[in-house]
Amino acid sequence: VRVPGSSGPGDLTDAQVDARRRVGGALDALGGLGSPAGSCVWHVVGLQRSIREWAMRQGWGGRPVRVEQAQGILVAALGVLAGWYGYGNG
């Protein structure tokens, strides 16, 4: 993950480095940016694109997916993240 206007890791604050690690860990829990879940969460939650836009433009591996499938991917990914962050384990 690159920060615009930053030339290297030395330009980041400790909080920014920590946030980068947490985002990276969450994406790893979803299978990485190349996975359907990771890509969907990155674009829909992180970049605030619509599910429809992600499904049509990005989809899985650059191939469009149906909006209904994209919705299912997002719901499943959010469930994985909820577990990863410890929600529902109490």
Secondary structure, DSSP 8 states (H G I E B T S, - for coil): ---TT--SGGGS-HHHHHHHHHHHHHHHHTT-TTSHHHHHIIIIIIS---HHHIIIIITBTTB---HHHHHHHHHHHHHHHHHHTTTT--
